[in-house]
């Protein structure tokens, strides 16, 4: 197939899909706003990159005519847009069919509910699509809550590279008695960092010897300075280590330093970070955000706690700390097997190809 991506060059998921498609022999051209270029150097050389002339929010409108001309000239089999708000609007206004709309995260959970005009825009964008894909079943159900359609919404999970994300033997210099919690996420409130710091502080209070415990924080974000101030106020700064941003390819190495991954998010459309931890054989403590409940099997590969529940988060941290190494390792291996069965990118990309191919067969 000859496929036009109308998508963000900042998205690791768009990058993985484009690279996966060209490896399967399909032709992909990415049309993106000029300011969405953070990851474009990581795209496969077979993916053609085209920067549209206008950036910013107005770019989703001002680029429509230019995009239409480019799509007509390209004579594509499918136009696949990702993110139903901005790029969904751009693809609809360009109006070159067949359009496949792939819904991502906040565009479904937050954006439509901020205003009536936002909701109308999302519905128009979905109406323009021949096929709709979702990265999780729970997000597909969320779409169905406000968008009534008799047509299927195809679930195409965000798989991960299991050749990269895999269990690693514990490093020889890791202290036998040490215990490390960790999280690899953008430093933003929606991922529950403040709750995590408060829970870790209470957890430390329950220990006679705190010296062997630490919390590793990988990532950058707008709340970094606030969180650094908070851990000082909680008197846990010596136990909390801010490690900064790391490239996705280095995440498995960082996982090797962590005994239990904690992600108490308030919102998750699909738990990619949880899947990456599972693939690395790490037990989890996650919130009951809908994306996690689809990914994590409670009490088998980790623990699911109610969103915002400080006491439950502390309780599960204590349980994990008190588990023997064998049981904790088995919990991690259960997660590894689940990742192998459900979230292997090599399998998921085939599912994705099958889903978008429906646009060549279906007329909505």
N, C-alpha and C positions, 0 to 999 in steps of 0.2 A: 504493500500500500504506500501511497504517497501522502504523507500526513503533514498538515500545518499545525504547529502548536502555537496558540495565542495565549501566552503564559509568562510568568515571571522568571527571569534569569537569576533571581535571588533564591529560588526555592530548590532545596536539595532533592525534594520529591520529584519536581519537574525534571531536574537533571537526571535522576535515576531512571525515570520513565523514558525519557528521550534516548539515553544511552542504551537502555535495554531494548528499545524498539529497533534501533539501527543494528544492534548485534544480532537481531532476528531477521535482518535483511530488509527492513522497511526504510523508506526515505523520510527523514524528519527535518523540517525547517522551523526554527523557533522565531516567532515574531514577538518582540518584547519592548517595553518602554526603555528609553536610553538610560534611565537611572536604576533600572533593575538588571545590573550587570555584575553583581558580586561573585557569582559562581560560574559565569560563562566560560572562564578559562578551564573549568573542570569538565566541560562537556566533551563528549567524544568528537574527534575531528570530523567524523562523518555527519555530525549534526550541523546544518547550516544555520548561522545566526544572522538575524536581520533586526537592527535597531530602528524602531519607529521614530519619527522626528520629534514628537512632543512627549515630555515627561510629566510627572505629577498626576494628581487626580483628574485634571482636565484632559490629560492624554488619553483617557479611556473614551473620550468623546471626539477630541480634535483629530485623532489618528484614524478615525473610522473610514473616511474616504480613501486615504492613502492605503490602508490595509485592504480595502475592497479591491482596489486596482491590483495590488500585489497578489492577492489570492486568486483573482481571475487569471492573471498572467501565469501563475504557478500551476493552475489546473489540477488542484489537489483532489484526492479521493475523499478525504475527511478533514474537517477543521475541528481541532480538539482544544477547547479552552479549559483552563484550570483556574479556580477561584471564580465563583459564580457572580460576585458583585462587580468588581472592576473589569477583569478580562472577560467575564460573561457579558457585560454591557458592550464592550468593544466588539466582541464577536457578533452579537445580535445586530448592532448598528451596521457592521460591515455586510452582514446578511448574505454570506456565501454558504450554501448548504452542500452536504449535510454537516450540521454542527453536533459535536459530542461535548456535553458540558460535564466536567468532573468537579464535584463539590468538595471543598476543603474547609474544615474547621469552623472558624469564627464567622465565615460567610453564611453559615447555616445557624449556628448557635447564638450569635450576637447581632450581627448586622441587620437582619430583617426586622428585629424587634425594637430597633432604636427609633424608628419613625414609620409612618404610614407610607411615605414616598419610598423609603428603603424596601419595604415589603413589596410594594408594587413593582419596583425595579427588578427584584429577585424573581418574582413570578413571571414577568415578561421575559426575562432571560431564560428561565426554565422552559417557558412556552416555545422559545425559538429552537430548542434542542430536539434533535431526532432521537438521541439516546442520552440518558443521565447515568453517570457512575458515581459511586460513593466509596470512600475508603473503609467504611465499617457499616455493619448492619444497624447499629444504634443511630448513626448519622442518617442513614437512609430512612429510618423510621421518623427521625426528627423532620426531615424534608416532607414526609407524608403528612405530618401534623398540620402544615400550613399550605401544602401544595397537593391538591387533589388530582391524581392521575391514575388511570387504569393500567398504564404501561409499567413494566418492571423498572426498578432502579437497580442497576447491576452493581453488586458489591465486589470491589477489587481492592483487596488489602494492600497496605504499604508493606511489601516484603522487605527483607534485609539480606545482605550478602553474607550467607552463612560460612563462606570461606574466610571472611574477614572477622565476623563476629562469632566467636567460639570460645569454649572454656580454655583457660590457660593454667598451667601448673603454677601454684603459688611460688612467688619469687623466694629464693633461698634466704635473703636477708630480712624477710618479713618476720617480725617478732611473733613467736608462738602465742604469747599471751595477749597480744594486741587485738583490738576489735574496732573495726572501722565502718561507720555508716557513710553513705555518700549519695550525691545527686548530680546529674549532668543535665542542666537545663538553663534556659535564659533566666536571668535574675529579674523576674517579674512577679508581681503579687499573685497572679492567677495560678501560679504553680505551688502556692502554699508555703513559701519560704519562711515567712514570719511564724507560722504555726510550727514548722519544723524546728526552728531555732528555740522556740519556747518549749517544745516537747523534749528536745535534746537537753535543755537546761534542767528540766524536771527529772529526766532520766539520770543525768549525772548526780543529782541530789540524792538519788536512791543508792548510790554506790559508796562503799567505804574507800575503795581505791579507784580514783578517777583517771589516774595517770596513763592507763593502757587504752583509753577510749578517745576516738576523734571523729570528727565529721568533715568530710571533704566536699567542697563545693566547686564544681567545674562549670564555667559559663560566665558570660558578661550580660549586662542589661542595665536598664534605666534606674534600677533600685539598688545597685551594688553598694553605693556609699551609705545609703540608709541601713542596709543589712549589716554592714561592717560596724556601724555605730550601734545597732541593736545588740549584736553579740557582745560588744563591750559593756553595754548597760546590763546585760544578763550575766555578766562575769564568766563568760565561757569562751572568750577570745582565744585563749591559749589552746583550746581543744578544737576550734573551728578553723579550717585552713581553706582560704579562697585561692584556688589554683588557676583561675583565669580561663579564657576561651581555649578550646582545643579543636582541631579539625576532626571531622567525623571519623576519618581513618585512624585516628589515635585513641578513639573512645575505648576499644577493647583493651588497650594497654592501661588506661586509667581504671577500667573496671577491675583489673587485676589487683588494685590497691584496696578495693572495697569488699567488705564481707556481706553487707546487706544494703541494697539500694532502696532509698526512701523517696517517694514522689507523692506528696499529699496534695495534688492539684485540685483546684476548684472546678476547672473545666478541662476536658480532654476529648477531642473528637475521635482520636485514634492514638493509642498508647505506644508510639514508636519507641520512645525511651525505655518503656517497660519491655518491649520485645527485644531490644538490643541487650538489656540486662539479662533477660532470660536466655538468649542465645549464648551469652558468655557464662552461663551456669550460675548466675547470681540470684539468691532469694530476694524477694521484694516485699516492701510495705507500701501500698498505694491506697489512694482514696477510692471511693465508690463513684468517681466521675465516670460517665457512661463509656468512654473510650477504654478505660481500664477494665471494667467489668466484662467486656467482650474478650479482652486479651488475657487477663490473669485469672487462673482458676484458684479460688480462695482456699487456703489451708493446704494446697497441693504444691504450688510453686511460689507461694507467698501469702501475705495477709492483706485483705481489703478492709479498710476502716471507713466509717462515715466521714464525709467531707466536713472539715472544720472541727472535728471531735478531738480535742487535745488529749483527754484522758485515755481514749482508745489508742491513739498514736503512741503515747508513752507506754501503755500496757504492752503493745506489740513489740516495741523496741526492747522492753525488758525480757519478753519471751524469747526473742531472737538471740539476745545476749546470753540468756541462760541455757539455750540449746547446746547439746554437744556437737562437736565439729562434724561428726558423721551424719547426724540428722539434718543439720544445716546444709551440708553438701548435697544430700539426697534431694532436699527441696529445690536446690539450684538445678540439679540434673533433671528434675521433673519439668522445670521451666525450659530447660534446653531442649528436651524432647518435644514439648508443645510448640516451641519456635520452629523446630525442624518440620513438624507435621503441618503447621498452619501458615507460617510466615516466611517460607523460603522464596526469595525474590525470583529465582529461576522458574518457579512454578507460578508465582503471582503475576509475572509479566505475561505469561501465556493466557491467564485468565483475563488480563487487561486487554490483550489483543483480541480475544474472542468477544469481549464486551463492546469495544469500539467498532468492531467489524459489523455489529448489528445495524449500525447506521447506514450501511450499504444495502441492507435488506428491508429495513423498517421504514414505514411512513407513519409518523405520529398523527 
